[in-house]
Amino acid sequence: MADSDNNTTLPFVTRRKVLAGTAIAMAATQATSLAHSDLEGDDAIDPAVAVWRRWQPAWEETERLCNEQQRLERVLIETVGFPCTTVKLSDGESVTVHSLGALQELLGVRPANTVARAQAEAEIVAHQARWDAADRVIGYSTGLLAEREAAEKARELLEAFSQVPATSLAGIAAKLDAVLREGEYSLHGGEPPWPQIRSASDDIARLGSRKCRGESSARRYRNRDHSAV
């Protein structure tokens, strides 16, 4: 919302589209399946997969809260509208502002007559009060705080990926999965590095699938040899 310096600004987390990319699905599935098939027990788990298992629910919670905030924001806008007022300046121009702070900043540079100023201040204060009252009823600000906290937790875990080494294909896939999800706005874009990241994710899924098939075949041969003894 332009010109606003109050709590009615848009939510902290950038609005994201619903995930549907096949590269994401492949990477996520690969990270989980490889982690279970190649590693035995939590003590032996790939450090990157361990981070991914913590990051995944944090990211999903952020997405859930983000969607809920979108819904609550629409309710507020439809119910009371963003706080705003239109003030007529001394030069005859009318300007719309969305907060008392923005109004005062504007009038400090381009003054209005006393009556217009007092009327604009009263309108914005009254409109903000209606917004705040509706906010308390539906819990928009409370949810916004929860969204910010969840996003911060997910961000910290995302940064942790650059600090831990991957020791398996699952760990590499886990890192790529997180990168692709956070960069989903460019998921289908043609500009670097997204095509290269998608290609690497596909490569890991293919190699991991080949590895799993090879191990399955080896187990069948071992079982057949044991049964023949």
Secondary structure, DSSP 8 states (H G I E B T S, - for coil): -TT--STTS--SS--------HHHHHHHHHHHHHHHHH--SGGGS-HHHHHHHHHHHHHHHHHHHHHHHHHHHHHHHHHT-S--EEEE-TTS-EEEESSHHHHHHHHHHS---HHHHHHHHHHHHHHHHHHHHHHHHHTHHHHHHHHHHHHHHHHHHHHHTTTS---SHHHHHHHHHHHHHHTGGGTT--STTHHHHHHHHHHHHHHHHHHHHHHHHHHHHHHHHHHH-
